[in-house]
């Protein structure tokens, strides 16, 4: 009898918090509104007051209170409105291009700048290390001019 009571108490301690947690919303409205777009005015949901935005807000609130996750709500909205309802493109499929191309351009730009800097420094060191070739005729003229200046004393 005591064993059964202990089992029932343990089950209650495990199940009651889990059901209470499941009933609580998994995300905030302000959090998801910044991640969704209004399909009519093409602005973020938190910035739009269009009737479509209000309907989406009401839908999100109902699903939030029903215990849906943010991803479930987004998936349902994408199914109804298409991927344009998301403020950020998905990081898969063709949406992956939107994330990869800018990163690749930045990395490529850094590589080009570093390569050009190294080439410029090598050329500069080569020019500084190599003595300039002096024309022998010019060298003779300078020597004569210096001797002529020395003879004036």
Contact map, one row per residue, 1 for C-alpha under 8 A:
111110000000000000000000000000000000000000000000000000000000000000000000000000000000000000000000000000000000000000000000000000000000000000000000000000000
111111000000000000000000000000000000000000000000000000000000000000000000000000000000000000000000000000000000000000000000000000000000000000000000000000000
111111100000000000000000000000000000000000000000000000000000000000000000000000000000000000000000000000000000000000000000000000000000000000000000000000000
111111110000000000000000000000000000000000000000000000000000000000000000000000000000000000000000000000000000000000000000000000000000000000000000000000000
111111111000000000000000000000000000000000000000000000000000000000000000000000000000000000000000000000000000000000000000000000000000000000000000000000000
011111111100000000000000000000000000000000000000000000000000000000000000000000000000000000000000000000000000000000000000000000000000000000000000000000000
001111111110000000000000000000000000000000000000000000000000000000000000000000000000000000000000000000000000000000000000000000000000000000000000000000000
000111111111000000000000000000000000000000000000000000000000000000000000000000000000000000000000000000000000000000000000000000000000000000000000000000000
000011111111100000000000000000000000000000000000000000000000000000000000000000000000000000000000000000000000000000000000000000000000000000000000000000000
000001111111110000000000000000000000000000000000000000000000000000000000000000000000000000000000000000000000000000000000000000000000000000000000000000000
000000111111111000000000000000000000000000000000000000000000000000000000000000000000000000000000000000000000000000000000000000000000000000000000000000000
000000011111111100000000000000000000000000000000000000000000000000000000000000000000000000000000000000000000000000000000000000000000000000000000000000000
000000001111111110000000000000000000000000000000000000000000000000000000000000000000000000000000000000000000000000000000000000000000000000000000000000000
000000000111111111000000000000000000000000000000000000000000000000000000000000000000000000000000000000000000000000000000000000000000000000000000000000000
000000000011111111100000000000000000000000000000000000000000000000000000000000000000000000000000000000000000000000000000000000000000000000000000000000000
000000000001111111110000000000000000000000000000000000000000000000000000000000000000000000000000000000000000000000000000000000000000000000000000000000000
000000000000111111111000000000000000000000000000000000000000000000000000000000000000000000000000000000000000000000000000000000000000000000000000000000000
000000000000011111111100000000000000000000000000000000000000000000000000000000000000000000000000000000000000000000000000000000000000000000000000000000000
000000000000001111111110000000000000000000000000000000000000000000000000000000000000000000000000000000000000000000000000000000000000000000000000000000000
000000000000000111111111000000000000000000000000000000000000000000000000000000000000000000000000000000000000000000000000000000000000000000000000000000000
000000000000000011111111000000000000000000000000000000000000000000000000000000000000000000000000000000000000000000000000000000000000000000000000000000000
000000000000000001111111100000000000000000000000000000000000000000100000000000000000000000000000000000000000000000000000000000000000000000000000000000000
000000000000000000111111100000000000000000000000000000000000000011100000000000000000000000000000000000000000000000000000000000000000000000000000000000000
000000000000000000011111110000000000000000000000000000000000000010100000000000000000000000000000000000000000000000000000000000000000000000000000000000000
000000000000000000000111111100000000000000000000000000000000000111111000000000000000000000000000000000000000000000000000000000000000000000000000000000000
000000000000000000000001111100000000000000000000000000000000000100111100000000000000000000000000000000000000000000000000000000000000000000000000000000000
000000000000000000000000111110110000000000000000000000000000000100001100000000000000000000000000000000000000000000000000000000000000000000000000000000000
000000000000000000000000111111110000000000000000000000000000000000000000000000000000000000000000000000000000000000000000000000000000000000000000000000000
000000000000000000000000001111111000000000000000000000000001100000000000000000000000000000000000000000000000000000000000000000000000000000000000000000000
000000000000000000000000000111111100000000000100000000000000000000000000000000000000000000000000000000000000000000000000000000000000000000000000000000000
000000000000000000000000001111111110000000000000000000000000000000000000000000000000000000000000000000000000000000000000000000000000000000000000000000000
000000000000000000000000001111111111000000000000000000000000000000000100000000000000000000000000000000000000000000000000000000000000000000000000000000000
000000000000000000000000000011111111100000011100000000001000000000000000000000000000000000000000000000000000000000000000000000000000000000000000000000000
000000000000000000000000000001111111100000011100000000000000000000000000000000000000001000000000000000000000000000000000000000000000000000000000000000000
000000000000000000000000000000111111100000011000000000000000000000000000000000000000011100000000000000000000000000000000000000000000000000000000000000000
000000000000000000000000000000011111110000011000000000000000000000000000000000000000111000000000000000000000000000000000000000000000000000000000000000000
000000000000000000000000000000001111111001111000000000000000000000000000000000000001111000000000000000000000000000000000000000000000000000000000000000000
000000000000000000000000000000000001111111111001010110000000000000000000000000000000100000000000000000000000000000000000000000000000000000000000000000000
000000000000000000000000000000000000111111100000000110000000000000000000000000001001100000000000000000000000000000000000000000000000000000000000000000000
000000000000000000000000000000000000011111000000010100000000000000000000000000000000000000000000000000000000000000000000000000000000000000000000000000000
000000000000000000000000000000000000011111100001010000000000000000000000000000000000000000000000000000000000000000000000000000000000000000000000000000000
000000000000000000000000000000000000111111110000000000000000000000000000000000000000000000000000000000000000000000000000000000000000000000000000000000000
000000000000000000000000000000000000111011111011000000000000000000000000000000000000000000000000000000000000000000000000000000000000000000000000000000000
000000000000000000000000000000001111110001111111000000000000000000000000000000000000001000000000000000000000000000000000000000000000000000000000000000000
000000000000000000000000000000001111110000111111100010001000000000000000000000000000000000000000000000000000000000000000000000000000000000000000000000000
000000000000000000000000000001001100000000011111000000000000000000000000000000000000000000000000000000000000000000000000000000000000000000000000000000000
000000000000000000000000000000000000000000111111100000000000000000000000000000000000000000000000000000000000000000000000000000000000000000000000000000000
000000000000000000000000000000000000010010111111110010000000000000000000000000000000000000000000000000000000000000000000000000000000000000000000000000000
000000000000000000000000000000000000000000001011111011000000000000000000000000000000000000000000000000000000000000000000000000000000000000000000000000000
000000000000000000000000000000000000010110000001111111000000000000000000000000000000000000000000000000000000000000000000000000000000000000000000000000000
000000000000000000000000000000000000000000000000111111100000000000000000000000000000000000000000000000000000000000000000000000000000000000000000000000000
000000000000000000000000000000000000011100000000011111110000000000000000000000000000000000000000000000000000000000000000000000000000000000000000000000000
000000000000000000000000000000000000011000001001111111111000000000000000000000000000000000000000000000000000000000000000000000000000000000000000000000000
000000000000000000000000000000000000000000000000111111111100000000000000000000000000000000000000000000000000000000000000000000000000000000000000000000000
000000000000000000000000000000000000000000000000001111111110000000000000000000000000000000000000000000000000000000000000000000000000000000000000000000000
000000000000000000000000000000000000000000000000000111111111000000000000000000000000000000000000000000000000000000000000000000000000000000000000000000000
000000000000000000000000000000001000000000001000000011111111100000000000000000000000000000000000000000000000000000000000000000000000000000000000000000000
000000000000000000000000000000000000000000000000000001111111110000000000000000000000000000000000000000000000000000000000000000000000000000000000000000000
000000000000000000000000000000000000000000000000000000111111111000000000000000000000000000000000000000000000000000000000000000000000000000000000000000000
000000000000000000000000000010000000000000000000000000011111111100000000100000000000000000000000000000000000000000000000000000000000000000000000000000000
000000000000000000000000000010000000000000000000000000001111111110000000000000000000000000000000000000000000000000000000000000000000000000000000000000000
000000000000000000000000000000000000000000000000000000000111111111000000000000000000000000000000000000000000000000000000000000000000000000000000000000000
000000000000000000000000000000000000000000000000000000000011111111110000100000000000000000000000000000000000000000000000000000000000000000000000000000000
000000000000000000000000111000000000000000000000000000000001111111111100100000000000000000000000000000000000000000000000000000000000000000000000000000000
000000000000000000000011100000000000000000000000000000000000111111110000000000000000000000000000000000000000000000000000000000000000000000000000000000000
000000000000000000000010100000000000000000000000000000000000011111110000000000000000000000000000000000000000000000000000000000000000000000000000000000000
000000000000000000000111110000000000000000000000000000000000001111111000000000000000000000000000000000000000000000000000000000000000000000000000000000000
000000000000000000000000110000000000000000000000000000000000001111111101100000000000000000000000000000000000000000000000000000000000000000000000000000000
000000000000000000000000111000000000000000000000000000000000000100111111100000000000000000000000000000000000000000000000000000000000000000000000000000000
000000000000000000000000011000010000000000000000000000000000000100011111110000000000000000000000000000000000000000000000000000000000000000000000000000000
000000000000000000000000000000000000000000000000000000000000000000001111111000000000000000000000000000000000000000000000000000000000000000000000000000000
000000000000000000000000000000000000000000000000000000000000000000011111111100000000000000000000000000000000000000000000000000000000000000000000000000000
000000000000000000000000000000000000000000000000000000000001001100011111111110000000000000000000000000000000000000000000000000000000000000000000000000000
000000000000000000000000000000000000000000000000000000000000000000000111111111000000010000000000000000000000000000000000000000000000000000000000000000000
000000000000000000000000000000000000000000000000000000000000000000000011111111100000000000000000000000000000000000000000000000000000000000000000000000000
000000000000000000000000000000000000000000000000000000000000000000000001111111110000000000000000000000000000000000000000000000000000000000000000000000000
000000000000000000000000000000000000000000000000000000000000000000000000111111111100100000000000000000000000000000000000000000000000000000000000000000000
000000000000000000000000000000000000000000000000000000000000000000000000011111111111110000000000000000000000000000000000000000000000000000000000000000000
000000000000000000000000000000000000000000000000000000000000000000000000001111111110000000000000000000000000000000000000000000000000000000000000000000000
000000000000000000000000000000000000000000000000000000000000000000000000000111111100000000000000000000000000000000000000000000000000000000000000000000000
000000000000000000000000000000000000001000000000000000000000000000000000000011111111100000000000000000000000000000000000000000000000000000000000000000000
000000000000000000000000000000000000000000000000000000000000000000000000000011111111100000000000000000000000000000000000000000000000000000000000000000000
000000000000000000000000000000000000000000000000000000000000000000000000000001101111110010000000000000000000000000000000000000000000000000000000000000000
000000000000000000000000000000000000101000000000000000000000000000000000000001001111111010000000000000000000000000000000000000000000000000000000000000000
000000000000000000000000000000000001111000000000000000000000000000000000000011001111111000000000000000000000000000000000000000000000000000000000000000000
000000000000000000000000000000000011100000000000000000000000000000000000010001000011111110000000000000000000000000000000000000000000000000000000000000000
000000000000000000000000000000000111100000010000000000000000000000000000000000000001111110000000000000000000000000000000000000000000000000000000000000000
000000000000000000000000000000000010000000000000000000000000000000000000000000000000011111000000000000000000000000000000000000000000000000000000000000000
000000000000000000000000000000000000000000000000000000000000000000000000000000000011011111100011010000000000000000000000000000000000000000000000000000000
000000000000000000000000000000000000000000000000000000000000000000000000000000000000000111111011000000000000000000000000000000000000000000000000000000000
000000000000000000000000000000000000000000000000000000000000000000000000000000000000000011111011001000000000000000000000000000000000000000000000000000000
000000000000000000000000000000000000000000000000000000000000000000000000000000000000000001111111000000000000000000000000000000000000000000000000000000000
000000000000000000000000000000000000000000000000000000000000000000000000000000000000000001111111100000000000000000000000000000000000000000000000000000000
000000000000000000000000000000000000000000000000000000000000000000000000000000000000000000011111110000000000000000000000000000000000000000000000000000000
000000000000000000000000000000000000000000000000000000000000000000000000000000000000000011111111111000000000000000000000000000000000000000000000000000000
000000000000000000000000000000000000000000000000000000000000000000000000000000000000000011111111111100000000000000000000000000000000000000000000000000000
000000000000000000000000000000000000000000000000000000000000000000000000000000000000000000001111111110000000000000000000000000000000000000000000000000000
000000000000000000000000000000000000000000000000000000000000000000000000000000000000000010000111111111000000000000000000000000000000000000000000000000000
000000000000000000000000000000000000000000000000000000000000000000000000000000000000000000100011111111100000000000000000000000000000000000000000000000000
000000000000000000000000000000000000000000000000000000000000000000000000000000000000000000000001111111110000000000000000000000000000000000000000000000000
000000000000000000000000000000000000000000000000000000000000000000000000000000000000000000000000111111111000000000000000000000000000000000000000000000000
000000000000000000000000000000000000000000000000000000000000000000000000000000000000000000000000011111111100000000000000000000000000000000000000000000000
000000000000000000000000000000000000000000000000000000000000000000000000000000000000000000000000001111111110000000000000000000000000000000000000000000000
000000000000000000000000000000000000000000000000000000000000000000000000000000000000000000000000000111111111000000000000000000000000000000000000000000000
000000000000000000000000000000000000000000000000000000000000000000000000000000000000000000000000000011111111100000000000000000000000000000000000000000000
000000000000000000000000000000000000000000000000000000000000000000000000000000000000000000000000000001111111110000000000000000000000000000000000000000000
000000000000000000000000000000000000000000000000000000000000000000000000000000000000000000000000000000111111111000000000000000000000000000000000000000000
000000000000000000000000000000000000000000000000000000000000000000000000000000000000000000000000000000011111111100000000000000000000000000000000000000000
000000000000000000000000000000000000000000000000000000000000000000000000000000000000000000000000000000001111111110000000000000000000000000000000000000000
000000000000000000000000000000000000000000000000000000000000000000000000000000000000000000000000000000000111111111000000000000000000000000000000000000000
000000000000000000000000000000000000000000000000000000000000000000000000000000000000000000000000000000000011111111100000000000000000000000000000000000000
000000000000000000000000000000000000000000000000000000000000000000000000000000000000000000000000000000000001111111110000000000000000000000000000000000000
000000000000000000000000000000000000000000000000000000000000000000000000000000000000000000000000000000000000111111111000000000000000000000000000000000000
000000000000000000000000000000000000000000000000000000000000000000000000000000000000000000000000000000000000011111111100000000000000000000000000000000000
000000000000000000000000000000000000000000000000000000000000000000000000000000000000000000000000000000000000001111111110000000000000000000000000000000000
000000000000000000000000000000000000000000000000000000000000000000000000000000000000000000000000000000000000000111111111000000000000000000000000000000000
000000000000000000000000000000000000000000000000000000000000000000000000000000000000000000000000000000000000000011111111100000000000000000000000000000000
000000000000000000000000000000000000000000000000000000000000000000000000000000000000000000000000000000000000000001111111110000000000000000000000000000000
000000000000000000000000000000000000000000000000000000000000000000000000000000000000000000000000000000000000000000111111111000000000000000000000000000000
000000000000000000000000000000000000000000000000000000000000000000000000000000000000000000000000000000000000000000011111111100000000000000000000000000000
000000000000000000000000000000000000000000000000000000000000000000000000000000000000000000000000000000000000000000001111111110000000000000000000000000000
000000000000000000000000000000000000000000000000000000000000000000000000000000000000000000000000000000000000000000000111111111000000000000000000000000000
000000000000000000000000000000000000000000000000000000000000000000000000000000000000000000000000000000000000000000000011111111100000000000000000000000000
000000000000000000000000000000000000000000000000000000000000000000000000000000000000000000000000000000000000000000000001111111110000000000000000000000000
000000000000000000000000000000000000000000000000000000000000000000000000000000000000000000000000000000000000000000000000111111111000000000000000000000000
000000000000000000000000000000000000000000000000000000000000000000000000000000000000000000000000000000000000000000000000011111111100000000000000000000000
000000000000000000000000000000000000000000000000000000000000000000000000000000000000000000000000000000000000000000000000001111111110000000000000000000000
000000000000000000000000000000000000000000000000000000000000000000000000000000000000000000000000000000000000000000000000000111111110000000000000000000000
000000000000000000000000000000000000000000000000000000000000000000000000000000000000000000000000000000000000000000000000000011111110000000000000000000000
000000000000000000000000000000000000000000000000000000000000000000000000000000000000000000000000000000000000000000000000000001111111000000000000000000000
000000000000000000000000000000000000000000000000000000000000000000000000000000000000000000000000000000000000000000000000000000111111100000000000000000000
000000000000000000000000000000000000000000000000000000000000000000000000000000000000000000000000000000000000000000000000000000000111110000000000000000000
000000000000000000000000000000000000000000000000000000000000000000000000000000000000000000000000000000000000000000000000000000000011111000000000000000000
000000000000000000000000000000000000000000000000000000000000000000000000000000000000000000000000000000000000000000000000000000000001111101100000000000000
000000000000000000000000000000000000000000000000000000000000000000000000000000000000000000000000000000000000000000000000000000000000111111100000000000000
000000000000000000000000000000000000000000000000000000000000000000000000000000000000000000000000000000000000000000000000000000000000011111110000000000000
000000000000000000000000000000000000000000000000000000000000000000000000000000000000000000000000000000000000000000000000000000000000001111111000000000000
000000000000000000000000000000000000000000000000000000000000000000000000000000000000000000000000000000000000000000000000000000000000011111111100000000000
000000000000000000000000000000000000000000000000000000000000000000000000000000000000000000000000000000000000000000000000000000000000011111111110000000000
000000000000000000000000000000000000000000000000000000000000000000000000000000000000000000000000000000000000000000000000000000000000000111111111000000000
000000000000000000000000000000000000000000000000000000000000000000000000000000000000000000000000000000000000000000000000000000000000000011111111100000000
000000000000000000000000000000000000000000000000000000000000000000000000000000000000000000000000000000000000000000000000000000000000000001111111110000000
000000000000000000000000000000000000000000000000000000000000000000000000000000000000000000000000000000000000000000000000000000000000000000111111111000000
000000000000000000000000000000000000000000000000000000000000000000000000000000000000000000000000000000000000000000000000000000000000000000011111111100000
000000000000000000000000000000000000000000000000000000000000000000000000000000000000000000000000000000000000000000000000000000000000000000001111111110000
000000000000000000000000000000000000000000000000000000000000000000000000000000000000000000000000000000000000000000000000000000000000000000000111111111000
000000000000000000000000000000000000000000000000000000000000000000000000000000000000000000000000000000000000000000000000000000000000000000000011111111100
000000000000000000000000000000000000000000000000000000000000000000000000000000000000000000000000000000000000000000000000000000000000000000000001111111110
000000000000000000000000000000000000000000000000000000000000000000000000000000000000000000000000000000000000000000000000000000000000000000000000111111111
000000000000000000000000000000000000000000000000000000000000000000000000000000000000000000000000000000000000000000000000000000000000000000000000011111111
000000000000000000000000000000000000000000000000000000000000000000000000000000000000000000000000000000000000000000000000000000000000000000000000001111111
000000000000000000000000000000000000000000000000000000000000000000000000000000000000000000000000000000000000000000000000000000000000000000000000000111111
000000000000000000000000000000000000000000000000000000000000000000000000000000000000000000000000000000000000000000000000000000000000000000000000000011111
